[in-house]
Amino acid sequence: MRIAQVAPLYESVPPKLYGGTERVVYNLTEELIDQGHEVTLFASGDSLTRARLESMCPKALRSDPQCVDPLAAHVRMVNRIFNLRDEFDVVHFHIDYIHFPVLQRERLPAVTTLHGRLDIPDLAPLYREFCDTPVVSISDSQREPLPWLDWRRTVHHGMNENDYRFYDQAGKYLAFLGRISPEKGLDQAIRIARRAGMKLKVAAKVDRADRLYFETEIKHLLNDPLVEFIGEIGFPETNAFLGNAAALLFPIQWPEPFGLVMIEAMAAGTPVIAYKRGSVPEVIQDGVSGFVVHNVEEAAHAVTKIDSLDRLACRKDFELRFSATRMCRDYLSVYEGLLQTTPAIVRTSPGDMSWQRSA
């Protein structure tokens, strides 16, 4: 099958540092190649892949000081994809909804994985406008604000298990990994560590949009002697950071669509203590790969029970449910269904750029 994977341009594929969507796209792309498919990856020029790379900008836009308007490169990319549409059997988008207006008018077998939150009021009228566009959710809970979309399947993220070393011995610290933003709950993680009397290591980035929140609400909390702020780290450093921890704290304050860091912790054998919001109950098996809790008190109590969990069982749960092979298999079933249900399209004449559905 000839498959186009369309990644956001903010980070490279795979990302040098933080970048969940780009890491998922990388794992899916490489696994599709392993299974014999011909893959074209639309991404930034500093991406590393065995696929044919269609570079839309020299490097990831977040690290490019000359980039003022990142939307411009994404619009160019969408146009390039539709100019090359004859070269693909299926196009798989990971860039939210920017391509929807063109897709509605220029039919081709395409599906979009929605990676973000969908409970934002501005999104409902937009998705109503494009409610017949095929989409994939990354958790069942992600669908709840917009249950009437053309959902083709829920496909949980997967990672290449060979990329993650298993750590059989628990470390002496709790870990927080991700972004410093109100929805990620670092303030809650610090309170949990204080209540449990255990060291917390924080490996996290601060986006431009969250700088004020960091300066006013978080920075002073990092002076606690139990807290060590490492800053932003990338893969494979994250594997050792998580693997050497006793547990990952995931006290989210929003309906997390998936939470890639949870399965990265499981891959290292490290259990997760997470608040029961969003995708958490779908990812964490309570009492097996971690504990699902509701507040600081329950989380601190879970820390005292973390040694009762089998780290090998955490790893086995990851291998069973969150491998790149399983993710790829699920997406291939989506592609095959798409090819069966998308009407064929043909040019009305050799030189005509208008399209119509075939009989």
MISEKE-329482 format. One line per 8 residues: for each residue x, y, z of N, C-alpha, C, O. Coordinates in steps of 0.2 Angstrom, whole numbers, plus 5000, padded with zeros to 4 digits. Atoms other than C-alpha are relative to their C-alpha. Example, Ala and Ser with C-alpha at 12.3 -4.5 7.8 and 13.67 -1.06 7.14 Angstrom:
2
5004 4994 5000 5062 4978 5039 5004 5006 5000 5009 5005 5003 | 4996 4994 4999 5068 4995 5036 4996 5005 5003 4999 5011 5004
% end
This chain:
359
5004 4994 5000 5000 5000 5000 5004 5006 5000 5010 5006 5003 | 4997 4993 5000 5006 5018 4996 4997 5004 5005 4991 5007 5004 | 5003 4996 4994 5003 5028 5012 5004 5006 5001 5010 5006 5001 | 4997 4994 4998 5007 5046 5016 4998 5002 5007 4992 5001 5009 | 5000 4998 4993 5010 5051 5034 5001 5008 5000 5006 5010 4998 | 4999 4992 5000 5007 5070 5037 5001 5002 5007 4996 5002 5011 | 4999 4998 4993 5015 5076 5053 5000 5008 5001 5001 5011 4996 | 4999 4993 4999 5015 5093 5061 5007 5002 4999 5011 4998 4999
4993 4998 5002 5030 5104 5057 5003 5003 5006 5009 5006 5005 | 4997 4996 4994 5033 5111 5075 5006 4996 5002 5010 4999 5005 | 4995 5004 4998 5044 5097 5079 5002 4995 4995 4999 4994 4990 | 4998 5005 5005 5055 5085 5069 4997 4993 5002 4994 4992 5007 | 5003 5006 4999 5050 5067 5067 5006 4995 4999 5009 4994 4994 | 5003 5000 4994 5055 5059 5078 5003 5007 5004 5007 5010 5001 | 4999 4993 4997 5056 5075 5090 5007 4999 5004 5009 4994 5006 | 4994 5000 4996 5073 5080 5097 4999 5000 5007 5003 4997 5011
5002 4999 4993 5065 5084 5114 4993 4998 5001 4991 4992 4999 | 5007 5001 4999 5047 5085 5118 4996 5000 4994 4997 5004 4990 | 5004 5000 5006 5034 5080 5105 4997 4993 4999 4999 4989 4996 | 5004 5007 5000 5021 5066 5108 4998 4998 4993 4999 4993 4991 | 5003 5002 5006 5012 5067 5091 5006 4998 4995 5005 4993 4991 | 4994 5002 5005 5029 5067 5081 5003 4993 5002 5005 4990 4997 | 4997 5006 4998 5035 5052 5091 4995 4994 4998 4997 4989 4995 | 5005 5005 5002 5019 5042 5087 5000 5000 4992 5000 4994 4990
5000 5000 5008 5020 5047 5068 5007 4996 4998 5006 4992 4994 | 4994 5003 5002 5038 5041 5068 4999 4992 5001 5001 4988 4997 | 5001 5007 4999 5034 5024 5076 4995 4997 4995 4996 4991 4993 | 5005 5003 5005 5019 5021 5064 5003 5000 4994 5003 4995 4990 | 4997 5000 5007 5029 5026 5049 5005 4995 4999 5005 4991 4994 | 4995 5005 5000 5044 5015 5053 4997 4993 5000 4999 4988 4997 | 5003 5007 4999 5032 5000 5058 4997 4998 4993 4997 4993 4991 | 5003 5001 5007 5023 5002 5041 5005 4998 4995 5004 4993 4991
4995 5002 5004 5039 5001 5032 5003 4993 5001 5004 4989 4997 | 4998 5007 4998 5044 4985 5042 4995 4995 4997 4997 4990 4996 | 5005 5004 5003 5028 4978 5036 4999 5000 4993 4994 4997 4990 | 5000 5000 5007 5032 4981 5018 4996 5005 4996 4995 5004 4990 | 5004 4994 5003 5022 4997 5014 5005 5005 4998 5010 5006 5000 | 4997 4995 5003 5028 5011 5004 4998 5007 5003 4992 5009 5002 | 5002 4994 4996 5028 5027 5015 5003 5006 4998 5009 5006 4997 | 4997 4993 5001 5030 5045 5011 4998 5004 5006 4993 5004 5009
5001 4996 4994 5032 5056 5026 5001 5008 4999 5006 5010 4996 | 5000 4992 5000 5028 5075 5026 5002 5002 5006 4998 5002 5011 | 4997 4998 4994 5038 5083 5039 5005 5005 4999 5007 5007 4994 | 4994 4995 5001 5052 5095 5043 5006 4997 4998 5007 4991 4998 | 4994 5002 5004 5068 5094 5034 5005 4996 5005 5009 4992 5002 | 4995 5003 4995 5078 5088 5050 4997 4994 5003 5000 4991 5008 | 5003 5006 4998 5067 5073 5052 5004 4994 4998 5008 4995 4993 | 4996 5005 5001 5075 5056 5052 4996 4994 4999 4992 4992 5003
5005 5005 5002 5066 5042 5043 5002 4995 4994 5006 4998 4990 | 4998 5004 5006 5068 5027 5031 4994 5001 4995 4995 4998 4989 | 5005 4999 5005 5052 5033 5022 5003 5006 4995 5008 5009 4997 | 4999 4994 5005 5053 5045 5007 4998 5006 5004 4992 5007 5006 | 5001 4994 4996 5054 5062 5016 4998 5006 4995 5002 5008 4991 | 5002 4994 5004 5044 5077 5008 5001 5005 5005 4997 5006 5010 | 4998 4995 4995 5052 5091 5018 4997 5007 4998 4997 5009 4992 | 5004 4993 5001 5041 5107 5020 5003 5006 5003 5001 5011 5002
4997 4995 4997 5053 5117 5030 5007 4997 5002 5007 4991 5003 | 4993 5003 4999 5072 5115 5033 5001 4997 5007 5004 4992 5008 | 4999 5003 4993 5070 5112 5052 4993 5001 5004 4989 5005 5002 | 5006 4999 4996 5057 5110 5065 4998 5007 5002 5003 5011 5004 | 5002 4992 4999 5047 5127 5067 5001 5002 5007 5003 5008 5008 | 4999 4997 4993 5048 5128 5086 5008 5002 5001 5009 5006 5005 | 4993 4998 4999 5067 5128 5085 5003 5005 4995 5009 5006 4995 | 4998 4995 5005 5068 5140 5070 4999 5007 5002 4993 5009 5002
5001 4993 4998 5071 5158 5076 4997 5004 4994 4994 5010 4996 | 5003 4996 5005 5066 5164 5059 4993 4999 4998 4990 5002 4994 | 5007 5002 5001 5049 5156 5059 4995 5005 5004 4996 5005 5010 | 5004 4995 4997 5036 5170 5063 4993 4997 5000 4989 4997 5005 | 5007 5002 5001 5020 5162 5056 5000 4992 4998 5001 4991 4992 | 5000 5008 5002 5020 5142 5057 4994 4998 4996 4995 4993 4993 | 5006 5002 5004 5003 5141 5049 5002 5000 4992 4999 4996 4988 | 4998 4999 5007 5011 5147 5032 5003 4993 4997 5001 4991 4992
4996 5006 5003 5022 5131 5030 4995 4994 5000 4995 4990 4996 | 5005 5005 5000 5007 5120 5035 4995 5000 4994 4993 4995 4991 | 5004 4999 5006 4996 5128 5021 5004 4997 4994 5001 4994 4990 | 4996 5002 5005 5010 5125 5009 5000 4992 4999 5000 4989 4994 | 5000 5007 4999 5011 5107 5015 4994 4996 4997 4994 4992 4993 | 5007 5003 5002 4992 5103 5012 5000 5001 4993 4998 4996 4989 | 5001 5000 5007 4993 5110 4995 5005 4995 4996 5003 4992 4991 | 4996 5005 5003 5008 5099 4991 4998 4993 5000 4998 4990 4995
5003 5006 4999 4999 5084 4997 4995 4999 4994 4995 4993 4991 | 5005 5001 5005 4985 5087 4986 5002 5000 4992 4999 4997 4988 | 4997 5000 5006 4996 5090 4971 5003 4993 4998 5003 4991 4992 | 4997 5006 5000 5004 5073 4974 4995 4994 5001 4997 4988 5002 | 5004 5005 4997 4988 5064 4978 5000 4993 4996 4998 4988 4998 | 5000 5006 5004 4989 5051 4963 5005 4995 5002 5005 4990 5001 | 4994 5005 4998 5005 5044 4971 4998 4996 5007 5002 4992 5009 | 5001 5003 4994 4996 5038 4987 4993 4996 4999 4988 4998 4996
5007 5004 4999 4982 5025 4991 4996 5003 5005 4990 5003 5005 | 5003 4997 4994 4979 5033 5008 5004 5005 5002 5011 5005 5002 | 4996 4994 4997 4984 5049 5016 4997 5000 5007 4991 5000 5009 | 5001 5000 4993 4985 5049 5035 5002 5007 5003 5008 5008 5003 | 4998 4993 4997 4984 5067 5043 5001 5000 5007 4997 4996 5011 | 4999 4999 4993 4990 5071 5060 5001 5008 5002 5004 5010 5007 | 4999 4993 4999 4988 5090 5059 4993 5004 5001 4992 5009 4999 | 5006 4998 4998 4971 5093 5067 4995 5001 4994 4994 4996 4990
5006 4999 5005 4958 5101 5054 5002 5005 4995 4998 5007 4991 | 4998 4995 5005 4968 5113 5043 4999 4998 4993 4997 5002 4989 | 5001 5003 5007 4966 5102 5028 4993 4998 4998 4991 4996 4993 | 5007 5002 5001 4947 5099 5030 4997 5003 4995 4993 5000 4991 | 5003 4997 5006 4941 5112 5018 5002 4997 4993 4997 4996 4989 | 4998 5003 5006 4951 5105 5004 4998 4993 4999 4996 4991 4994 | 5002 5007 5000 4947 5087 5009 4993 4999 4998 4991 4995 4995 | 5007 5000 5001 4929 5091 5008 4998 5001 4992 4993 4998 4990
5002 4998 5007 4930 5097 4990 5004 4995 4995 5002 4994 4990 | 4996 5005 5004 4944 5085 4983 5001 4993 5004 5005 4992 5007 | 5001 5006 4996 4939 5068 4989 5006 4995 4998 5008 4995 4992 | 4995 5005 5001 4953 5055 4991 5000 4996 5007 4997 4998 5012 | 5000 5004 4993 4955 5041 5004 5005 5003 5005 5011 5002 5004 | 4996 4997 4995 4961 5050 5019 4997 5000 5007 4990 4999 5007 | 5003 5000 4993 4959 5049 5038 5004 5005 5004 5010 5006 5002 | 4996 4995 4996 4964 5061 5051 5000 4997 5008 4994 4996 5010
4999 5001 4993 4970 5056 5069 4999 5007 5004 5004 5011 5003 | 5001 4994 4996 4964 5069 5081 5004 4999 5007 5002 4995 5011 | 4995 5001 4994 4978 5071 5094 4998 5004 5006 5001 5003 5011 | 5001 4995 4994 4971 5085 5105 4994 5000 5003 4990 4995 5002 | 5006 5000 4997 4957 5089 5116 4995 5003 4996 4996 5007 4992 | 5005 4999 5004 4940 5091 5109 4994 5004 5004 4989 5005 5001 | 5005 4997 4996 4930 5100 5123 5001 5007 5000 4998 5011 5004 | 4999 4992 5001 4935 5118 5117 4993 5002 4997 4992 4999 4991
5006 4998 5003 4919 5127 5113 5000 5002 4993 4996 5001 4989 | 4999 4998 5007 4926 5134 5097 5000 4994 4995 4999 4995 4989 | 4999 5005 5004 4928 5117 5090 4994 4997 4998 4993 4994 4992 | 5006 5003 5002 4910 5111 5090 4997 5002 4993 4996 4998 4989 | 5003 4998 5006 4904 5122 5076 5004 4998 4994 5002 4997 4988 | 4996 5001 5005 4919 5119 5066 4999 4992 4998 4999 4991 4992 | 5000 5007 5001 4918 5100 5067 4993 4998 4997 4992 4993 4994 | 5007 5001 5003 4899 5101 5063 5000 5001 4993 4997 4998 4989
4999 4998 5007 4904 5109 5047 5003 4994 4996 5002 4993 4990 | 4996 5005 5003 4915 5094 5043 4999 4993 5003 5003 4989 5004 | 5001 5006 4996 4906 5080 5052 5000 4994 4996 5000 4988 4999 | 5000 5006 5004 4907 5068 5037 5007 4998 4999 5009 4994 4995 | 4993 5002 5002 4926 5068 5037 5003 4995 5005 5002 4995 5011 | 4998 5005 4996 4934 5052 5043 5005 5001 5005 5010 5005 5003 | 4995 4999 4995 4943 5053 5059 5001 4994 5005 4997 4990 5005 | 4998 5005 4995 4952 5042 5072 5001 5003 5007 5004 5009 5007
4999 4997 4993 4952 5045 5091 5006 4996 5003 5007 4990 5001 | 4994 5003 4997 4967 5041 5102 4998 4997 5007 5002 4994 5010 | 5003 5003 4994 4955 5036 5117 4993 5001 4999 4991 5005 4995 | 5007 4999 5000 4937 5033 5119 4998 5006 5003 4993 5009 5001 | 5002 4994 4997 4936 5047 5131 5001 5006 4996 4997 5011 4997 | 4999 4994 5005 4942 5059 5118 4994 5002 4996 4993 5008 4995 | 5006 4999 5005 4926 5057 5108 4994 5003 5004 4990 5006 5000 | 5006 4998 4996 4914 5062 5122 4997 5007 4998 4991 5007 4998
5003 4993 5002 4912 5081 5117 4997 5000 4993 4993 5004 4992 | 5003 5000 5007 4909 5076 5099 4999 4993 4998 5002 4991 4993 | 5002 5007 5002 4901 5059 5098 4998 4999 4993 4997 4993 4991 | 5003 5000 5007 4893 5063 5081 5005 5000 4994 5003 5000 4989 | 4995 5000 5006 4909 5064 5071 5000 4993 4997 4998 4988 4999 | 4999 5006 5004 4913 5051 5058 5006 4996 5003 5011 4995 4999 | 4994 5003 4997 4924 5041 5070 5000 4993 4997 4996 4989 4996 | 4998 5006 5003 4932 5026 5061 5002 4995 5005 5001 4989 5004
4998 5005 4995 4940 5018 5076 5004 5004 5006 5006 5010 5004 | 4995 4997 4995 4950 5022 5092 5006 4996 5000 5006 4990 5000 | 4993 5003 5001 4968 5018 5090 5004 5003 5006 5007 5008 5005 | 4996 4998 4995 4978 5019 5106 5007 5000 4997 5009 4997 4993 | 4993 4999 5002 4996 5025 5104 5004 4994 5001 5003 4990 5005 | 4995 5006 4999 5010 5012 5102 5007 5002 4999 5008 5007 4995 | 4993 4998 5001 5029 5013 5103 5004 4993 4999 5001 4988 5000 | 4996 5006 5002 5043 5001 5097 5003 4998 5007 5007 5001 5010
4998 5003 4994 5046 4990 5112 5008 4999 5000 5011 4999 5006 | 4992 5000 5000 5065 4988 5107 5003 5006 5001 5009 5006 5003 | 4997 4994 4999 5068 5006 5109 5000 5002 5008 5003 5006 5010 | 5000 4999 4993 5064 5005 5128 5003 4994 5004 5001 4989 5004 | 4997 5004 4995 5075 4997 5141 4995 4999 5006 4992 5003 5008 | 5004 5001 4994 5066 4988 5155 5005 5000 5006 5010 4998 5006 | 4996 4999 4993 5072 4993 5173 4996 4996 5005 4991 4997 5007 | 5004 5005 4995 5068 4979 5185 5000 5002 5007 4997 5000 5012
5000 4997 4993 5073 4989 5201 4997 5007 5000 4999 5011 4996 | 5003 4994 4999 5063 5003 5207 5005 5005 5003 5009 5003 5007 | 4996 4994 4998 5072 5020 5210 4998 5003 5007 4993 5000 5010 | 5002 4997 4994 5071 5031 5225 4997 5007 4999 4996 5011 5004 | 5003 4993 5001 5062 5046 5217 4994 4999 4996 4993 4994 4993 | 5005 5000 5004 5046 5050 5209 5001 5005 4994 5005 5009 4995 | 4998 4996 5007 5046 5057 5191 4994 5004 4998 4988 5002 4999 | 5005 4996 5004 5036 5071 5182 5003 5001 4994 5009 5004 4994
4998 4999 5006 5038 5072 5164 4995 5003 4995 4990 5000 4995 | 5005 4997 5004 5030 5083 5151 5001 5007 4999 5006 5010 4998 | 5000 4993 5000 5025 5101 5150 4998 5003 5006 4994 5000 5010 | 5003 4996 4994 5023 5114 5164 4995 5004 4997 4996 5009 4994 | 5006 4996 5002 5006 5120 5161 4994 4998 5005 4995 4993 5008 | 5005 5001 4995 4990 5121 5172 4997 4993 4999 4995 4990 5004 | 5004 5007 5001 4982 5105 5164 5004 4994 5002 5001 4989 5003 | 4996 5006 4998 4997 5094 5168 5001 4999 5007 5003 4993 5009
5000 5001 4993 4997 5097 5186 5006 4999 5004 5007 4995 5009 | 4993 5001 4996 5015 5099 5192 4999 5002 5007 5002 5000 5011 | 5001 4998 4993 5009 5109 5207 4997 4994 5004 4999 4993 5010 | 5002 5006 4996 4999 5093 5212 5005 4995 5001 5005 4992 5007 | 4994 5005 4999 5014 5082 5209 5004 5002 5006 5007 4998 5010 | 4996 4998 4994 5024 5093 5221 4997 4999 5007 5000 4997 5011 | 5004 5001 4994 5010 5092 5234 5000 4992 5002 5001 4991 5008 | 5000 5007 4999 5010 5073 5232 5007 4998 5003 5007 4994 5008
4993 5001 4998 5029 5072 5234 5001 5002 5007 5004 4998 5011 | 5000 4997 4993 5028 5083 5250 4997 4995 5005 4999 4993 5010 | 5004 5004 4996 5014 5072 5257 5003 4993 5001 5003 4991 5007 | 4996 5007 4999 5024 5056 5254 5007 5000 5002 5009 4995 5004 | 4993 4999 4998 5040 5063 5259 5005 4997 4996 5010 4994 4998 | 4995 5004 5005 5049 5057 5243 5002 5005 4995 4998 5010 4993 | 4997 4996 5005 5060 5066 5231 4996 5000 4993 4994 4995 4991 | 5003 5000 5006 5052 5072 5215 5005 5003 4995 5008 5009 4996
4996 4997 5005 5062 5075 5199 4996 5002 4994 4991 4998 4992 | 5005 4997 5005 5054 5086 5186 5004 5001 4993 5009 5005 4993 | 4997 4999 5006 5059 5084 5168 4995 5003 4995 4991 4999 4993 | 5006 4997 5004 5048 5096 5158 5002 5007 4997 5007 5010 4999 | 4998 4994 5004 5048 5110 5146 4994 5006 5001 4989 5004 5004 | 5005 4995 4999 5039 5127 5147 4999 5004 4993 5004 5007 4990 | 5001 4997 5006 5031 5133 5131 4999 5008 5001 4998 5010 5007 | 5001 4993 5000 5030 5151 5127 4993 5002 5003 4993 5007 5007
5007 4998 4997 5011 5152 5131 4999 4998 5007 4995 5001 5010 | 5001 5001 4993 5014 5145 5148 5006 5003 5004 5006 5001 5010 | 4994 4997 4997 5029 5156 5153 4997 5004 5006 5000 5003 5012 | 5003 4997 4994 5018 5167 5164 4998 4996 5006 4999 4997 5012 | 5003 5005 4995 5010 5152 5173 5006 4998 5004 5006 4997 5010 | 4994 5003 4997 5028 5145 5176 5003 5005 5005 5004 5004 5011 | 4997 4994 4996 5034 5162 5183 4996 5001 5006 4999 5002 5012 | 5004 4997 4995 5020 5166 5194 4997 4994 5005 4996 4995 5011
5003 5005 4996 5013 5149 5200 5005 4994 5002 5003 4990 5006 | 4996 5006 5000 5027 5136 5198 5007 5001 5003 5010 4997 5007 | 4993 4999 4999 5044 5143 5199 5002 5000 5008 5007 4997 5010 | 4998 5000 4993 5044 5146 5218 4999 4993 5003 5002 4992 5009 | 5001 5007 4998 5038 5128 5221 5006 4996 4999 5007 4991 5003 | 4994 5004 5001 5054 5122 5214 5006 5001 5005 5011 4997 5004 | 4995 4999 4995 5064 5129 5228 5000 4995 5006 5004 4994 5010 | 5000 5005 4995 5058 5114 5239 5006 4995 5000 5007 4993 4994
4995 5005 5000 5072 5103 5244 4999 4993 4998 5003 4989 4996 | 5002 5006 5002 5062 5088 5239 4999 5000 4992 4998 4995 4989 | 5001 4999 5007 5061 5095 5221 5006 5001 4996 5010 5006 4998 | 4994 4998 5004 5074 5094 5208 4997 5001 4993 4994 4997 4989 | 5003 4998 5007 5070 5103 5191 5006 4999 4995 5011 5002 4996 | 4995 5002 5005 5080 5095 5177 4999 5004 4993 5004 5006 4990 | 5001 4997 5007 5072 5104 5162 4997 4996 4995 4996 4990 4996 | 5002 5004 5006 5067 5098 5145 5005 4995 4998 5011 4996 4997
4996 5005 5002 5074 5081 5140 4997 4996 4994 4991 4997 4993 | 5003 5004 5005 5072 5070 5125 5001 4993 5000 5004 4990 5005 | 4998 5007 5000 5073 5052 5120 5007 4999 4997 5009 5002 4992 | 5002 5005 4996 5082 5041 5124 5001 5002 5008 5000 4997 5012 | 4999 4998 4993 5086 5051 5140 4993 4999 5004 4994 4997 5010 | 5007 5001 4996 5067 5049 5145 5000 4993 5002 4997 4992 5008 | 5000 5007 4998 5069 5030 5146 5003 4999 5006 5001 4996 5011 | 4997 5001 4994 5082 5031 5159 4997 5004 5006 4997 5002 5012
5003 4996 4995 5074 5045 5168 4993 4997 5003 4993 4997 5009 | 5006 5004 4997 5057 5035 5170 5002 4993 5003 5000 4992 5008 | 4998 5007 4997 5066 5018 5172 5003 5000 5007 5002 4995 5011 | 4996 4999 4993 5076 5024 5187 4995 5003 5005 4998 5004 5011 | 5005 4997 4995 5060 5031 5196 4996 4995 5003 4996 4989 5000 | 5005 5005 4997 5049 5022 5208 4993 5000 4997 4990 4995 4997 | 5006 4999 5003 5034 5029 5200 5000 5007 4996 5003 5011 4997 | 5001 4994 5004 5028 5042 5187 4994 5003 5003 4989 5000 5004
5006 4996 4998 5016 5055 5194 4997 5003 4994 5000 5007 4990 | 5004 4997 5005 5002 5060 5182 4994 5003 5002 4988 5000 5001 | 5006 4997 4997 4990 5071 5191 4997 5005 4996 4997 5011 4998 | 5002 4995 5005 4982 5079 5176 4993 5003 5003 4990 5001 5007 | 5006 4995 4998 4969 5093 5178 4995 5001 4994 4992 5006 4994 | 5004 5000 5006 4961 5090 5161 4998 4994 4997 5001 4989 4999 | 5001 5006 5003 4953 5077 5150 5005 4998 4995 5004 4998 4989 | 4995 5002 5004 4969 5070 5144 4998 4995 4994 4995 4990 4995
5003 5004 5006 4966 5063 5126 5004 4993 5000 5001 4988 4998 | 4996 5006 4999 4980 5050 5129 5005 5000 5005 5004 4997 5010 | 4994 5000 4994 4996 5053 5139 5005 4996 4998 5006 4990 5001 | 4995 5004 5002 5010 5046 5130 5005 4998 5005 5008 4992 5005 | 4995 5001 4995 5022 5047 5145 4998 4994 5004 5002 4991 5007 | 5002 5006 4996 5011 5034 5154 5003 4994 4997 5005 4989 5001 | 4998 5007 5003 5015 5020 5141 5008 5000 5000 5011 4995 5000 | 4993 5000 5000 5033 5026 5141 5003 4998 5007 5008 4994 5007
4998 5003 4994 5034 5023 5159 4999 4993 5001 5003 4989 5004 | 5001 5007 5000 5026 5006 5158 5005 4996 4996 5007 4991 4998 | 4994 5003 5004 5039 5002 5144 5006 4999 5004 5010 4994 5003 | 4994 5000 4996 5052 5005 5157 4999 4996 5006 5004 4994 5010 | 5002 5004 4994 5043 4995 5170 4998 5004 5006 4997 5001 5011 | 5001 4995 4995 5039 5010 5180 4992 5001 5001 4989 5003 4996 | 5007 4999 4999 5021 5011 5187 4998 5007 5000 5002 5011 5002 | 5003 4993 5001 5010 5026 5185 4995 5002 5006 4991 4997 5007
5005 4998 4995 5000 5035 5199 4997 5006 4996 5000 5012 4996 | 5004 4996 5004 4987 5045 5189 4993 5002 5003 4990 4998 5005 | 5007 4998 4998 4971 5055 5192 4996 4997 4995 4997 4997 4989 | 5005 5003 5004 4956 5048 5185 4996 5005 4996 4991 5007 4997 | 5002 4996 5004 4953 5059 5171 5002 4998 4993 5007 4995 4991 | 4998 5001 5007 4952 5058 5152 5001 4992 4998 4997 4988 5000 | 4998 5007 5002 4961 5042 5145 5003 4996 5005 5004 4990 5004 | 4996 5004 4995 4969 5037 5161 4997 4993 5002 5001 4988 5002
5002 5007 4999 4957 5022 5165 5000 4996 4994 5000 4990 4995 | 4999 5004 5006 4959 5016 5147 5008 4998 5000 5009 4992 4997 | 4993 5002 5000 4978 5016 5149 5003 4996 5006 5007 4991 5005 | 4997 5004 4994 4982 5011 5167 4995 4995 5002 4989 4997 5003 | 5004 5005 4996 4976 4995 5174 5001 5001 5007 5007 4999 5010 | 4999 4999 4993 4973 4999 5192 5002 4994 5004 4999 4989 5003 | 4998 5006 4996 4983 4988 5203 5005 4996 4996 5008 4991 4999 | 4995 5004 5005 4994 4981 5188 5005 5005 4998 5011 5004 4999
4995 4996 5003 5002 4995 5179 5001 5007 5004 5004 5012 5002 | 5000 4994 4995 4999 5008 5193 4994 5001 5004 4990 4996 5005 | 5006 4999 4996 4986 5016 5203 4996 5006 4997 4999 5012 4996 | 5004 4995 5003 4971 5027 5197 4997 5003 5007 4993 5000 5010 | 5002 4997 4994 4967 5040 5211 4996 5006 4998 4995 5008 4992 | 5004 4994 5001 4957 5056 5213 5002 5006 5003 5000 5011 5001 | 4997 4994 4997 4967 5068 5224 5007 4999 5003 5009 4993 5002 | 4993 5000 4997 4983 5072 5233 5001 4994 5005 5005 4991 5005
5000 5005 4994 4979 5061 5248 5000 4993 4997 5004 4989 5000 | 5000 5006 5002 4975 5046 5238 5006 4998 4996 5009 4993 4996 | 4994 5001 5004 4990 5048 5227 5006 4999 5005 5010 4995 5004 | 4994 5001 4995 5002 5050 5242 4999 4993 5003 5004 4990 5005 | 5001 5007 4998 4994 5034 5249 5003 4995 4995 5005 4990 4997 | 4998 5005 5005 4997 5025 5233 5008 5000 4999 5010 4994 4998 | 4992 5000 5000 5016 5030 5234 5002 4995 5005 5007 4991 5004 | 4998 5005 4995 5017 5019 5250 4999 4993 4997 5001 4988 5000
5001 5007 5002 5010 5004 5240 5003 4998 4993 5002 4993 4991 | 4998 5001 5007 5020 5006 5224 5005 4994 5000 5005 4991 4995 | 4996 5006 5000 5032 4992 5229 4996 4993 5000 4999 4988 4998 | 5004 5006 5001 5018 4980 5229 4998 4998 4993 4996 4993 4991 | 5001 5002 5007 5017 4981 5210 5006 4997 4997 5012 4998 4999 | 4995 5004 5003 5027 4970 5199 5002 5004 4993 4998 5005 4989 | 4997 4996 5005 5038 4980 5187 5000 4996 4993 4998 4999 4988 | 5001 5004 5007 5038 4966 5174 4993 5000 4998 4992 5000 4992
5007 5000 5002 5019 4966 5174 4999 5006 4996 4995 5007 4992 | 5001 4994 5004 5020 4984 5169 5003 5000 4993 4999 5002 4988 | 4997 5001 5006 5031 4980 5155 4996 4996 4995 4995 4997 4990 | 5004 5005 5004 5021 4965 5149 4993 5004 4998 4991 5002 4992 | 5006 4997 5002 5005 4976 5149 5002 5005 4994 4998 5006 4990 | 4998 4995 5006 5014 4989 5138 5001 4996 4994 4999 4998 4988 | 4999 5004 5006 5020 4975 5126 4993 4997 4997 4993 4997 4991 | 5007 5003 5002 5002 4968 5125 4996 5005 4997 4993 5004 4992
5005 4995 5002 4992 4984 5123 5003 5006 4996 4999 5009 4993 | 4997 4993 5003 5004 4998 5117 5006 4999 4996 5010 5004 4996 | 4995 5001 5004 5016 4991 5105 4999 5004 4993 4993 5005 4991 | 5000 4997 5007 5020 4999 5088 4997 4996 4995 4993 4998 4991 | 5003 5005 5004 5015 4983 5080 4993 5000 5000 4989 5000 4995 | 5007 5000 4999 4998 4983 5087 4997 5006 4997 4991 5006 4994 | 5003 4993 5003 4995 5002 5083 5000 4999 4992 4995 5001 4989 | 4999 5001 5007 5001 4998 5065 4994 4996 4997 4991 4998 4992
5005 5004 5003 4989 4984 5063 4993 5003 5001 4989 5002 4996 | 5007 4997 4999 4974 4994 5070 4999 5005 4994 4994 5006 4991 | 5001 4995 5006 4978 5008 5057 4999 4997 4993 4996 5000 4989 | 5001 5004 5006 4980 4996 5043 4992 4998 4999 4990 4998 4993 | 5007 5002 5001 4962 4990 5046 4996 5006 4999 4991 5006 4995 | 5004 4993 5002 4956 5009 5046 5001 5001 4993 4997 5003 4989 | 4999 4999 5007 4965 5011 5029 4996 4996 4995 4993 4998 4990 | 5004 5005 5004 4957 4995 5022 4993 5002 5000 4990 5002 4994
5007 4998 5000 4940 5001 5027 4999 5006 4997 4994 5007 4993 | 5001 4994 5004 4943 5018 5020 5000 4999 4993 4996 5002 4989 | 5000 5001 5007 4947 5011 5003 4994 4997 4998 4992 4997 4992 | 5007 5003 5002 4931 5001 5003 4994 5005 5000 4990 5003 4997 | 5006 4995 4999 4920 5016 5008 5001 5006 4996 4996 5010 4995 | 4999 4994 5003 4928 5030 4999 4999 5000 4992 5002 4995 4989 | 5001 5000 5007 4921 5033 4981 5006 5001 4996 5010 5006 4998 | 4995 4999 5005 4933 5032 4967 4999 5007 4997 4994 5009 4996
5001 4993 5004 4937 5049 4958 5004 4999 4994 5010 4997 4994 | 4996 5000 5006 4943 5052 4941 4999 5007 4997 4995 5011 4998 | 5000 4993 5004 4947 5067 4930 4995 5000 4995 4994 4994 4992 | 5005 4999 5006 4934 5073 4918 5003 5000 4994 5000 4998 4989 | 4996 5000 5006 4947 5075 4905 5007 5000 5002 5009 5003 5007 | 4993 5000 4998 4966 5073 4904 5003 5007 5003 5007 5006 5007 | 4998 4993 4998 4969 5092 4906 4996 5003 5006 4998 5009 5008 | 5005 4996 4996 4955 5096 4918 5002 4998 5007 5003 4993 5009
4998 5001 4993 4959 5099 4936 4994 4999 5005 4995 4999 5011 | 5006 5001 4996 4941 5097 4942 4999 4992 5000 5001 4988 4996 | 5001 5007 4999 4936 5080 4949 4993 4998 5001 4989 5002 5003 | 5007 5002 4999 4920 5070 4950 5001 4992 5002 5006 4989 5001 | 5001 5007 4998 4915 5053 4958 4999 4996 4994 4995 4997 4990 | 5001 5005 5005 4916 5038 4947 4994 4996 5001 4991 4996 5007 | 5006 5004 4999 4901 5027 4944 5001 4994 5005 4996 4990 5006
% end
